[in-house]
């Protein structure tokens, strides 16, 4: 087995074996459950996570495996949640609207993973809407409606999400407050 770190947040894993049926079994297990664990000789579990179908859920699966989340991590997540909700309220978003929830999820996921925001709004709609069982069109409509009800009604969706994210990052301490 080989791990190679490609760039921040992305890991590629290759399983090399001479038995094709073993490889097919590993692939089918990953397809069914999305994650499998392999124990080494010392009893340490190593996880193989399938990121082909839903890249967004991979980080959540790996995080959910670790039961020893520290109180510090929980405080940090709670503070991030508070920061995002506060910024959304400041911009006049109604937190009960589905579109606001989608914007919240997009910003939360991006900051939590320490990865740049997805490049297109369609990919954001797919990523956040899939979890809630929404199509791209439904997600887009919900986000546009939430924006029209906010104080940012004249801005495009992508600009709104970037604006919210930049403000949250400043509050959360990820950006210089002056920039």
C-alpha positions as protocol buffer text, in pm:
chain_id: "A"
residue {
  index: 1
  type: UNK
  ca { x: 0 y: 0 z: 0 }
}
residue {
  index: 2
  type: UNK
  ca { x: 128 y: 344 z: -84 }
}
residue {
  index: 3
  type: UNK
  ca { x: 23 y: 688 z: 36 }
}
residue {
  index: 4
  type: UNK
  ca { x: 128 y: 1002 z: -143 }
}
residue {
  index: 5
  type: UNK
  ca { x: 31 y: 1351 z: -39 }
}
residue {
  index: 6
  type: UNK
  ca { x: -51 y: 1538 z: -359 }
}
residue {
  index: 7
  type: UNK
  ca { x: -149 y: 1876 z: -220 }
}
residue {
  index: 8
  type: UNK
  ca { x: -313 y: 2019 z: 88 }
}
residue {
  index: 9
  type: UNK
  ca { x: -617 y: 1812 z: 178 }
}
residue {
  index: 10
  type: UNK
  ca { x: -576 y: 1551 z: -97 }
}
residue {
  index: 11
  type: UNK
  ca { x: -429 y: 1206 z: -47 }
}
residue {
  index: 12
  type: UNK
  ca { x: -399 y: 941 z: -312 }
}
residue {
  index: 13
  type: UNK
  ca { x: -381 y: 580 z: -207 }
}
residue {
  index: 14
  type: UNK
  ca { x: -286 y: 295 z: -433 }
}
residue {
  index: 15
  type: UNK
  ca { x: -354 y: -68 z: -351 }
}
residue {
  index: 16
  type: UNK
  ca { x: -111 y: -294 z: -530 }
}
residue {
  index: 17
  type: UNK
  ca { x: -167 y: -669 z: -536 }
}
residue {
  index: 18
  type: UNK
  ca { x: -122 y: -959 z: -773 }
}
residue {
  index: 19
  type: UNK
  ca { x: -468 y: -1105 z: -704 }
}
residue {
  index: 20
  type: UNK
  ca { x: -735 y: -938 z: -919 }
}
residue {
  index: 21
  type: UNK
  ca { x: -1019 y: -1082 z: -709 }
}
residue {
  index: 22
  type: UNK
  ca { x: -872 y: -922 z: -395 }
}
residue {
  index: 23
  type: UNK
  ca { x: -862 y: -588 z: -571 }
}
residue {
  index: 24
  type: UNK
  ca { x: -1222 y: -634 z: -690 }
}
residue {
  index: 25
  type: UNK
  ca { x: -1332 y: -720 z: -333 }
}
residue {
  index: 26
  type: UNK
  ca { x: -1165 y: -408 z: -197 }
}
residue {
  index: 27
  type: UNK
  ca { x: -1328 y: -200 z: -468 }
}
residue {
  index: 28
  type: UNK
  ca { x: -1675 y: -346 z: -400 }
}
residue {
  index: 29
  type: UNK
  ca { x: -1639 y: -291 z: -23 }
}
residue {
  index: 30
  type: UNK
  ca { x: -1541 y: 68 z: -84 }
}
residue {
  index: 31
  type: UNK
  ca { x: -1833 y: 108 z: -322 }
}
residue {
  index: 32
  type: UNK
  ca { x: -2080 y: -25 z: -65 }
}
residue {
  index: 33
  type: UNK
  ca { x: -1960 y: 137 z: 256 }
}
residue {
  index: 34
  type: UNK
  ca { x: -1725 y: 409 z: 136 }
}
residue {
  index: 35
  type: UNK
  ca { x: -1466 y: 314 z: 398 }
}
residue {
  index: 36
  type: UNK
  ca { x: -1280 y: 7 z: 519 }
}
residue {
  index: 37
  type: UNK
  ca { x: -1029 y: -48 z: 797 }
}
residue {
  index: 38
  type: UNK
  ca { x: -718 y: -263 z: 783 }
}
residue {
  index: 39
  type: UNK
  ca { x: -535 y: -369 z: 1099 }
}
residue {
  index: 40
  type: UNK
  ca { x: -157 y: -400 z: 1085 }
}
residue {
  index: 41
  type: UNK
  ca { x: 63 y: -640 z: 1286 }
}
residue {
  index: 42
  type: UNK
  ca { x: 75 y: -399 z: 1582 }
}
residue {
  index: 43
  type: UNK
  ca { x: -304 y: -368 z: 1604 }
}
residue {
  index: 44
  type: UNK
  ca { x: -317 y: -16 z: 1459 }
}
residue {
  index: 45
  type: UNK
  ca { x: -613 y: 47 z: 1231 }
}
residue {
  index: 46
  type: UNK
  ca { x: -549 y: 211 z: 894 }
}
residue {
  index: 47
  type: UNK
  ca { x: -848 y: 343 z: 704 }
}
residue {
  index: 48
  type: UNK
  ca { x: -907 y: 337 z: 332 }
}
residue {
  index: 49
  type: UNK
  ca { x: -1172 y: 587 z: 231 }
}
residue {
  index: 50
  type: UNK
  ca { x: -1336 y: 602 z: -111 }
}
residue {
  index: 51
  type: UNK
  ca { x: -1356 y: 958 z: -234 }
}
residue {
  index: 52
  type: UNK
  ca { x: -1465 y: 882 z: -590 }
}
residue {
  index: 53
  type: UNK
  ca { x: -1839 y: 922 z: -545 }
}
residue {
  index: 54
  type: UNK
  ca { x: -1872 y: 1198 z: -285 }
}
residue {
  index: 55
  type: UNK
  ca { x: -1555 y: 1392 z: -217 }
}
residue {
  index: 56
  type: UNK
  ca { x: -1731 y: 1611 z: 36 }
}
residue {
  index: 57
  type: UNK
  ca { x: -1825 y: 1326 z: 265 }
}
residue {
  index: 58
  type: UNK
  ca { x: -1474 y: 1181 z: 280 }
}
residue {
  index: 59
  type: UNK
  ca { x: -1344 y: 1432 z: 532 }
}
residue {
  index: 60
  type: UNK
  ca { x: -1654 y: 1379 z: 744 }
}
residue {
  index: 61
  type: UNK
  ca { x: -1613 y: 1002 z: 740 }
}
residue {
  index: 62
  type: UNK
  ca { x: -1252 y: 1021 z: 851 }
}
residue {
  index: 63
  type: UNK
  ca { x: -1334 y: 1276 z: 1121 }
}
residue {
  index: 64
  type: UNK
  ca { x: -1626 y: 1065 z: 1244 }
}
residue {
  index: 65
  type: UNK
  ca { x: -1391 y: 767 z: 1290 }
}
residue {
  index: 66
  type: UNK
  ca { x: -1184 y: 951 z: 1548 }
}
residue {
  index: 67
  type: UNK
  ca { x: -1384 y: 925 z: 1872 }
}
residue {
  index: 68
  type: UNK
  ca { x: -1128 y: 1124 z: 2068 }
}
residue {
  index: 69
  type: UNK
  ca { x: -1236 y: 1465 z: 1952 }
}
residue {
  index: 70
  type: UNK
  ca { x: -1093 y: 1707 z: 2197 }
}
residue {
  index: 71
  type: UNK
  ca { x: -1285 y: 1974 z: 2380 }
}
residue {
  index: 72
  type: UNK
  ca { x: -1072 y: 2226 z: 2192 }
}
residue {
  index: 73
  type: UNK
  ca { x: -1193 y: 2092 z: 1856 }
}
residue {
  index: 74
  type: UNK
  ca { x: -1553 y: 2110 z: 1973 }
}
residue {
  index: 75
  type: UNK
  ca { x: -1505 y: 2467 z: 2092 }
}
residue {
  index: 76
  type: UNK
  ca { x: -1346 y: 2558 z: 1759 }
}
residue {
  index: 77
  type: UNK
  ca { x: -1637 y: 2405 z: 1565 }
}
residue {
  index: 78
  type: UNK
  ca { x: -1891 y: 2581 z: 1787 }
}
residue {
  index: 79
  type: UNK
  ca { x: -1710 y: 2913 z: 1737 }
}
residue {
  index: 80
  type: UNK
  ca { x: -1699 y: 2860 z: 1360 }
}
residue {
  index: 81
  type: UNK
  ca { x: -2073 y: 2785 z: 1366 }
}
residue {
  index: 82
  type: UNK
  ca { x: -2135 y: 3104 z: 1566 }
}
residue {
  index: 83
  type: UNK
  ca { x: -1917 y: 3312 z: 1333 }
}
residue {
  index: 84
  type: UNK
  ca { x: -2096 y: 3194 z: 1019 }
}
residue {
  index: 85
  type: UNK
  ca { x: -2443 y: 3243 z: 1168 }
}
residue {
  index: 86
  type: UNK
  ca { x: -2349 y: 3588 z: 1300 }
}
residue {
  index: 87
  type: UNK
  ca { x: -2219 y: 3701 z: 961 }
}
residue {
  index: 88
  type: UNK
  ca { x: -2528 y: 3566 z: 786 }
}
residue {
  index: 89
  type: UNK
  ca { x: -2752 y: 3753 z: 1033 }
}
residue {
  index: 90
  type: UNK
  ca { x: -2548 y: 4072 z: 980 }
}
residue {
  index: 91
  type: UNK
  ca { x: -2616 y: 4047 z: 607 }
}
residue {
  index: 92
  type: UNK
  ca { x: -2986 y: 4001 z: 681 }
}
residue {
  index: 93
  type: UNK
  ca { x: -3019 y: 3634 z: 590 }
}
residue {
  index: 94
  type: UNK
  ca { x: -3311 y: 3439 z: 734 }
}
residue {
  index: 95
  type: UNK
  ca { x: -3152 y: 3131 z: 892 }
}
residue {
  index: 96
  type: UNK
  ca { x: -3477 y: 2936 z: 845 }
}
residue {
  index: 97
  type: UNK
  ca { x: -3452 y: 2949 z: 464 }
}
residue {
  index: 98
  type: UNK
  ca { x: -3309 y: 2648 z: 282 }
}
residue {
  index: 99
  type: UNK
  ca { x: -3089 y: 2872 z: 64 }
}
residue {
  index: 100
  type: UNK
  ca { x: -2929 y: 3023 z: 374 }
}
residue {
  index: 101
  type: UNK
  ca { x: -2860 y: 2673 z: 506 }
}
residue {
  index: 102
  type: UNK
  ca { x: -2691 y: 2586 z: 174 }
}
residue {
  index: 103
  type: UNK
  ca { x: -2472 y: 2899 z: 192 }
}
residue {
  index: 104
  type: UNK
  ca { x: -2391 y: 2814 z: 555 }
}
residue {
  index: 105
  type: UNK
  ca { x: -2289 y: 2458 z: 459 }
}
residue {
  index: 106
  type: UNK
  ca { x: -2072 y: 2576 z: 170 }
}
residue {
  index: 107
  type: UNK
  ca { x: -1882 y: 2821 z: 390 }
}
residue {
  index: 108
  type: UNK
  ca { x: -1857 y: 2578 z: 684 }
}
residue {
  index: 109
  type: UNK
  ca { x: -1724 y: 2294 z: 468 }
}
residue {
  index: 110
  type: UNK
  ca { x: -1472 y: 2519 z: 295 }
}
residue {
  index: 111
  type: UNK
  ca { x: -1331 y: 2660 z: 619 }
}
residue {
  index: 112
  type: UNK
  ca { x: -1343 y: 2330 z: 807 }
}
residue {
  index: 113
  type: UNK
  ca { x: -1147 y: 2149 z: 537 }
}
residue {
  index: 114
  type: UNK
  ca { x: -904 y: 2440 z: 499 }
}
residue {
  index: 115
  type: UNK
  ca { x: -963 y: 2423 z: 128 }
}
residue {
  index: 116
  type: UNK
  ca { x: -1054 y: 2699 z: -115 }
}
residue {
  index: 117
  type: UNK
  ca { x: -1418 y: 2739 z: -202 }
}
residue {
  index: 118
  type: UNK
  ca { x: -1533 y: 2528 z: -495 }
}
residue {
  index: 119
  type: UNK
  ca { x: -1480 y: 2708 z: -825 }
}
residue {
  index: 120
  type: UNK
  ca { x: -1834 y: 2723 z: -960 }
}
residue {
  index: 121
  type: UNK
  ca { x: -2171 y: 2775 z: -800 }
}
residue {
  index: 122
  type: UNK
  ca { x: -2296 y: 2459 z: -972 }
}
residue {
  index: 123
  type: UNK
  ca { x: -2036 y: 2251 z: -789 }
}
residue {
  index: 124
  type: UNK
  ca { x: -2137 y: 2422 z: -463 }
}
residue {
  index: 125
  type: UNK
  ca { x: -2502 y: 2341 z: -535 }
}
residue {
  index: 126
  type: UNK
  ca { x: -2416 y: 1979 z: -608 }
}
residue {
  index: 127
  type: UNK
  ca { x: -2196 y: 1944 z: -299 }
}
residue {
  index: 128
  type: UNK
  ca { x: -2433 y: 2105 z: -49 }
}
residue {
  index: 129
  type: UNK
  ca { x: -2764 y: 2007 z: -207 }
}
residue {
  index: 130
  type: UNK
  ca { x: -2681 y: 1637 z: -236 }
}
residue {
  index: 131
  type: UNK
  ca { x: -2673 y: 1601 z: 141 }
}
residue {
  index: 132
  type: UNK
  ca { x: -3023 y: 1748 z: 164 }
}
residue {
  index: 133
  type: UNK
  ca { x: -3163 y: 1558 z: -134 }
}
residue {
  index: 134
  type: UNK
  ca { x: -3192 y: 1867 z: -356 }
}
residue {
  index: 135
  type: UNK
  ca { x: -3123 y: 1889 z: -726 }
}
residue {
  index: 136
  type: UNK
  ca { x: -2891 y: 2155 z: -866 }
}
residue {
  index: 137
  type: UNK
  ca { x: -3190 y: 2357 z: -986 }
}
residue {
  index: 138
  type: UNK
  ca { x: -3361 y: 2341 z: -645 }
}
residue {
  index: 139
  type: UNK
  ca { x: -3041 y: 2442 z: -467 }
}
residue {
  index: 140
  type: UNK
  ca { x: -2986 y: 2731 z: -706 }
}
residue {
  index: 141
  type: UNK
  ca { x: -3343 y: 2854 z: -665 }
}
residue {
  index: 142
  type: UNK
  ca { x: -3324 y: 2831 z: -285 }
}
residue {
  index: 143
  type: UNK
  ca { x: -2994 y: 3021 z: -270 }
}
residue {
  index: 144
  type: UNK
  ca { x: -3121 y: 3294 z: -505 }
}
residue {
  index: 145
  type: UNK
  ca { x: -3436 y: 3333 z: -296 }
}
residue {
  index: 146
  type: UNK
  ca { x: -3238 y: 3361 z: 27 }
}
residue {
  index: 147
  type: UNK
  ca { x: -3013 y: 3623 z: -131 }
}
residue {
  index: 148
  type: UNK
  ca { x: -3311 y: 3831 z: -251 }
}
residue {
  index: 149
  type: UNK
  ca { x: -3444 y: 3836 z: 105 }
}
residue {
  index: 150
  type: UNK
  ca { x: -3108 y: 3956 z: 244 }
}
residue {
  index: 151
  type: UNK
  ca { x: -2936 y: 4291 z: 227 }
}
residue {
  index: 152
  type: UNK
  ca { x: -2713 y: 4156 z: -53 }
}
residue {
  index: 153
  type: UNK
  ca { x: -3003 y: 4121 z: -297 }
}
residue {
  index: 154
  type: UNK
  ca { x: -2820 y: 4295 z: -584 }
}
residue {
  index: 155
  type: UNK
  ca { x: -2516 y: 4066 z: -575 }
}
residue {
  index: 156
  type: UNK
  ca { x: -2454 y: 3746 z: -768 }
}
residue {
  index: 157
  type: UNK
  ca { x: -2460 y: 3418 z: -576 }
}
residue {
  index: 158
  type: UNK
  ca { x: -2086 y: 3352 z: -606 }
}
residue {
  index: 159
  type: UNK
  ca { x: -2001 y: 3703 z: -485 }
}
residue {
  index: 160
  type: UNK
  ca { x: -2233 y: 3660 z: -187 }
}
residue {
  index: 161
  type: UNK
  ca { x: -2076 y: 3329 z: -84 }
}
residue {
  index: 162
  type: UNK
  ca { x: -1724 y: 3472 z: -120 }
}
residue {
  index: 163
  type: UNK
  ca { x: -1819 y: 3782 z: 76 }
}
residue {
  index: 164
  type: UNK
  ca { x: -1967 y: 3576 z: 359 }
}
residue {
  index: 165
  type: UNK
  ca { x: -1667 y: 3345 z: 362 }
}
residue {
  index: 166
  type: UNK
  ca { x: -1414 y: 3631 z: 369 }
}
residue {
  index: 167
  type: UNK
  ca { x: -1595 y: 3797 z: 659 }
}
residue {
  index: 168
  type: UNK
  ca { x: -1618 y: 3468 z: 852 }
}
residue {
  index: 169
  type: UNK
  ca { x: -1247 y: 3401 z: 793 }
}
residue {
  index: 170
  type: UNK
  ca { x: -1162 y: 3743 z: 938 }
}
residue {
  index: 171
  type: UNK
  ca { x: -1375 y: 3677 z: 1246 }
}
residue {
  index: 172
  type: UNK
  ca { x: -1240 y: 3327 z: 1285 }
}
residue {
  index: 173
  type: UNK
  ca { x: -885 y: 3461 z: 1266 }
}
residue {
  index: 174
  type: UNK
  ca { x: -789 y: 3303 z: 934 }
}
residue {
  index: 175
  type: UNK
  ca { x: -741 y: 3637 z: 757 }
}
residue {
  index: 176
  type: UNK
  ca { x: -581 y: 3963 z: 850 }
}
residue {
  index: 177
  type: UNK
  ca { x: -861 y: 4194 z: 972 }
}
residue {
  index: 178
  type: UNK
  ca { x: -722 y: 4480 z: 761 }
}
residue {
  index: 179
  type: UNK
  ca { x: -731 y: 4300 z: 424 }
}
